[in-house]
């Protein structure tokens, strides 16, 4: 049973990390494009929202992994 918690947590953590990598890639691409200030700010607002969600997913996934390991002993 705890294997399911650990696997789910690992999957959630991996999804969060992919979201964080997407944010890094999007910001780097926006900087290379040399967007005007309003367009750049609009893009960054979206990236910040995704980044916060991805960070939350990673934290919750790691918590699930740790709890699964601790309870499985």
PyMOL commands that set and color helices and strands:
alter all, ss='L'
color gray80, all
select helices_A, chain A and resi 2-33+37-72
alter helices_A, ss='H'
color red, helices_A
deselect
rebuild
show_as cartoon
